[in-house]
């Protein structure tokens, strides 16, 4: 009887608190890799400036999201952030393990001479920001 009790004690000790929604979204986001692939300035159909950021995305996780939020930094020639804005990519059609191109369009962003663009997939987004991520509102799809 003692060995059974020891096994049960170990099994119960391995059970923790259930995963919160924020923890689940953060874990699922950790399954993605994003690599910058260029950027360009353009004018939209209404003449407003737009920044197009091209990235390569790969889903390496076991669960997939339908959207993935990135933080885009526009740095001036002095290296300081002139703008930092979050934008979301549609990643619903990604094939797990296959690197795919994607683009994000940031309306109203005009590049200046010497500006540089950086893309960040935040490893630990602030909880108040995570609540605004589209991927937080969806459960994603499992089994991918």
Buried (B, 14 or more C-beta within 10 A) or exposed (E): EEEEEEEEEEEEEEEEEEEEEBEBBBEBBEBBBBEBBEBEBEEEEEEEBBBBBBBEBBBEBEBBBBBBBBBBBBBBEEEEEBBEBBBBBBBEEBEBEEEEEBBBEBEEBEBEEEBEBBBEBBEEBEEEEBEEBBBBEEBBEEEB
